[in-house]
Amino acid sequence: MPINLKLHIAFEFEIDAPETLLSGDHAALCHTFSDLLGPLVLQGMPKVTATQLAKAGASLTGHHYHLDVRNLSTPVIERAALITAAPHLTDAELDRLAQQAGSKAPGDAAGLQRYLRRQALALVNEYRLVPCQVEGKLKSNGAEATLAAMLNLTNGSVTIDEADRQHRLQQGAGVVSVLAAEGAVRLVGNCEGHTLSGPVIGVSIADVAGARDELIQLWQNRN
């Protein structure tokens, strides 16, 4: 049957809920309200709508619904804290993290960061890579070298491209620089040694977080 109209109806309800409904996380809260409203509202509204449309000679061929519940009683987590713990997440994923973590977030700053980091990695733990360059000095003669690489926004690790893996760089914290976004982002790297995969280089999550907006935009443009 052809479809030539799409009807969208949205309601926003403000609710005074008992504590028993507020104890769970975001997913549990949505599940609870889906169970509460399902038999009458979520299933009943399409039937009522179809009946009313039939009076005008129209027929309902399908329907979809979206249910979301925001717990206003949970503490608000500052965006800066979210980014510091999870610079690899997109804006939408940071919003999800705030919703999921808010009800059980520790009060102290250090505990909050550890908690948010665990929750963020549970939410998204895939490698999110952006191209970069590593600048450092060769271990053999101290000459400047620039190596092509990929920066992993999820854990700060840097993977050297295969063509440049034979180079050995001077080791230590801060002895290499990691450049991304055509040089607009410059991060301090730590060269910990060398393996068959090339120099072992990492960037702190705090430094990745400092350039998060540019880096996550670069990743999104590539995916």
N, C-alpha and C positions, 0 to 999 in steps of 0.2 A: 504494500500500500504506500503511495507516495506521501512524502512529508513536505509541507510547505509553510509550516509555522513552528516556532520553538517558543514555548512559554516558560518564563523564569519568574518564580515567586520567592521572595526571601523575607524571613521574619528574624528579628533579634529579640530574645527574651532576657529580661533581667530577673534573677531568681534569688530569693532568700532561702538558702539551703541549710539543712542541719549538718553538724560536724561529721556525721556518718557518711555523707556524700563527698566530703572534701578530703578524706584521708588518703586516697589513692593518687597515683601519678596521672599525667595527662591521658595516656592510653586507657587506663582503667576508668577514668572519669567519662570519657567518650563512650566506652563500652557500656557503662552503667546507664547512661542516658539513652543509648540506643535500645537497650532492653526495656527501659521504662516507657519510651515513646513508640516503640515499634508496632505493637499490636493495634493501637488506635490511630496514631498520627502518621507514622512512616508508611504503614500499609493501608490505613484508611483514607488518607488524603487523595491518593490516586483514584480510588473508587468513587469518592465524592466528586472529584474533578471530572472524571469520565462521565458521570451522570449528568452534571451540569452542562458539559460541552455537547452532549447528545441532544440537548434541547435546542441547540442552534445548528444541528446537523453535522457537527464535528465529532471525530472519534479520536481517542487517545491510543497511540500506537506504541508508546514506550515512556519510561520515566526514569529519572536518576535523582538521587539526593545526596547532599553533603552535610554531615553533622560534625560540629566542632564545639567544644566546651572550654572556656578559659576560666581558670580558677583565680579570681581576683584576690583571694586571701593569701596566696603564696607570696613570699618575698620577691621583689623585683631584682633580677640579676643585671648588674651594669653590663652594657655591651662591651666595654673595654675588658672586663674580666672574661667574657666569653671568647673574645678574639685572642687574648693572651693564652688561653688554654687550648684553643682550637682554631688556629689560623687557616687550616685546610678546609674549613666548612664554608659553604656559600651562605648568603644572607638568609635564605629560606631555611637552611639547615641550622643556622644559629638561632633562629626563632624557635625551631622545634626543640633544640637543646635547652633553651630557656624554659620552655613549657614543661618539658620532661623532668628537668633537674630542680625546678623551683621549689617544689614541696619538700624536698629532702636536703636542700643545700646547707652545708655547714656555715656557721656564723663567722669563723675566723678566716682571714684572707688566704693563708697557706692551705688550710684544709679545703677551702672552696676551690682553689686552683687544682688540687689533686683530684677532687671529686669531679669537677667539670672535665678534666682531661680524660678520666676513665669513661665518663658518660659519652664524651665526644667520639672516642675511639670505638665504643660499642655502637654508636650511631653510624659512623663512616670510618672504616679502617683500610680502605683501598689506597694504593699508591696514586697520588695526584702529582704528576710530574710537569715541570716547565723547563724549557731549554735555558741554559745558562753558560757562562764561561768562568773558568777558574784561572785566576792570575796568581803566580807564585814564582819562586826561584828554584832552578834545577839544583838537585843535591850534588851533582858532579862538579859544576863549575860556577854556580851562583848566577847564571844567566837567567834573565827574565823569560818566563814561559806562559803562554795562554792556551788552555786546554778546553775543548768543547765538552759539555757535560749536561746532565739533567738534574735539577733540584727537586727533591721529593718534599712537598709542602706538608705531608702528613707527619713525617718524623725528622725532617731536616737533613737527611742523608743526601749525598751528592754522588751520582754515578758518572764516571768518565766515559766518554764515547770510545768505542773500540779502537779507532784510529790513533788515539792519544794515550792509550793505556801503558805504553812502554816508558813513558816519562816518569822519573822519580823526583819528587819535590822535597824541599827541605821541610822537616817535621816540626810541629809545635802548634800551640794555640795562637791564632792571629797571624800566622805567617802566610796565609793565602786569603785572597778575596774572591767572593762569588758574585758575579754580575748577572743580572737578569733584566728583562724588559728593555732590551737594547741599551743597557748601561744606566737606565733610570733608577735601578735598584742595585745597591752595593752592600753586600753583607760580609761580615767577618767569618772566615772559615777556620776550621781546625784540622790540620793534617796529622793523622794518628799513625801513619805507616803506609805500607804498600803490600798489595796482594797481586794475584794474576789478573784481577779485574782493575788494576791500576791503583793510584793513590786513594787511601781511605780518608775521605773528607766529610765533615759534618758541619752543619750550621745549627746554632741553638734555636729551639722553638721560640724563645723570646725575641730573637732577631727576625725570624720569619714573621712573627706577629707584628713587629714594627713596620713591616712593609706589606702587610696582609692584603690591603685593598688592591694594590697594583698586581700582586702575585696571583690572587684568586681571580682577578679579571683576566689576566693572561691565561690562566688555566681554563677558564670558561670559554674564552675565545677560541681555544684549541679543541674543545670538546662539545 
